[in-house]
Amino acid sequence: MSKTHLVATVVTGRGLNNGFLGEQWYKTRVPIFKKYTIENLRHQSNQNFIHWMMFRPEEKNHPLTKELFKYLDKINYKYIPTFHGQCWWDDKVDNDTLEDRLAKSLRELKLPKTDYVYLTQLDSDDMLRLNVIDLIQEEPFEYQKALFHKKGYVYNLQTEQLSDWYVPTAWESFTLMYPYKIFLSAKKNLKYQNGWTTHEETPEKFNAKELPNDTYVVSTGNLNRSTIWNHQYQGREYYYELEKDQILKQFIHDKS
């Protein structure tokens, strides 16, 4: 049985303020996206995936967006951009246009015919351990099966501080397995999500399996609204440089 693996990132178009925190935020976010998330993905042990990047329509002709795509083309990175905003439920704003936005985006993805689609959600400043794509693809398909994370790390991009990160239910980076035909139909796609509205609901809404501990890093320090350094999810901080480097080199390819 064949499958297509999509790693999906909402770059702009999520949450309040029309999903955009301003020009200064975007000016700093794009380099962070390139340095951490994209570099993390392009050094995964398994490269058999496509990176689906979601933007608002307003960013289609933005110079920073064009510069990003020029860089990705230069390094032969496999990606597909869409410009209809976030294509799953947004728990911070009205979702009346979700099905329409999803339908438009699915048409633009133009995925090859396959049996299944594995969709992994990943924020534009987060990272996965460098073998996680392998771990995901090793999992056999099951109807409405989801893979999720609980315990990971939080990394402060400004201060380079690193701590444990404990989530009581599920972190927002998770994978949902779809039959191909259901995934490509916006109406069936949303119905298949079983009323899911936020990452905390993943274990209860799906046939969910927890991935190993310490397989993701959530970043903070870039005008984040909800993921802040002094957060209730924050656990033990790692103070020794050797200890931090041993952890981060599992996520950052060139970390010495």
Protein Blocks (a to p, Z undefined) as FASTA:
>chain_A
ZZdddddddfbhgaehhopabjklmmmmmmmmmmmmmmmmmmcfblcbcddddddfklmm
gmklmmmmmmmmmnopacddddebjabdcfkbccklmmmmmmmmmmmnopacdfbdcddd
ddfkbccdfklmmmmmmpccdehiacddfbdcdddfklopacddddfkbcfbdcddddfk
lmmpmklmmmmnnopabfklmmmmpccddddehiaccdehihpaklcfbdckbccddfbf
klmmmmmmmmmmklZZ
